[in-house]
Amino acid sequence: MINVPNVACDWMQGKASVGKQKASLAAHVVAREFSDEIAVAVARSVGHAIATSHRANHSLGAAWYALKAVENAGKSVD
């Protein structure tokens, strides 16, 4: 199993390779294991954030799911 936090740290340091994108998919697998909408949105945001190392437009998904997590928590996205 891929250690998602370690891959996220590698990504922040510019060391994530396309091969590590399995971590992105792993985050989405984890998201499907949650029933709490906030946790699902956070996990999906993480998955998209990790995926930005191979495709920049995934950053939009990361932002969208982060806003969804805030909204699901009953907070203002403003």
Secondary structure in CASP SS format (residue, H / E / C, confidence):
PFRMAT SS
TARGET T0000
AUTHOR 0000-0000-0000
METHOD secondary structure of the structure
MODEL  1
M C 1.00
I C 1.00
N C 1.00
V H 1.00
P H 1.00
N H 1.00
V H 1.00
A H 1.00
C H 1.00
D H 1.00
W H 1.00
M H 1.00
Q C 1.00
G C 1.00
K C 1.00
A C 1.00
S C 1.00
V H 1.00
G H 1.00
K H 1.00
Q H 1.00
K H 1.00
A H 1.00
S H 1.00
L H 1.00
A H 1.00
A H 1.00
H H 1.00
V H 1.00
V H 1.00
A H 1.00
R H 1.00
E H 1.00
F C 1.00
S C 1.00
D C 1.00
E H 1.00
I H 1.00
A H 1.00
V H 1.00
A H 1.00
V H 1.00
A H 1.00
R H 1.00
S H 1.00
V H 1.00
G H 1.00
H H 1.00
A H 1.00
I H 1.00
A H 1.00
T C 1.00
S C 1.00
H C 1.00
R C 1.00
A C 1.00
N C 1.00
H H 1.00
S H 1.00
L H 1.00
G H 1.00
A H 1.00
A H 1.00
W H 1.00
Y H 1.00
A H 1.00
L H 1.00
K H 1.00
A H 1.00
V H 1.00
E H 1.00
N H 1.00
A C 1.00
G C 1.00
K C 1.00
S C 1.00
V C 1.00
D C 1.00
END
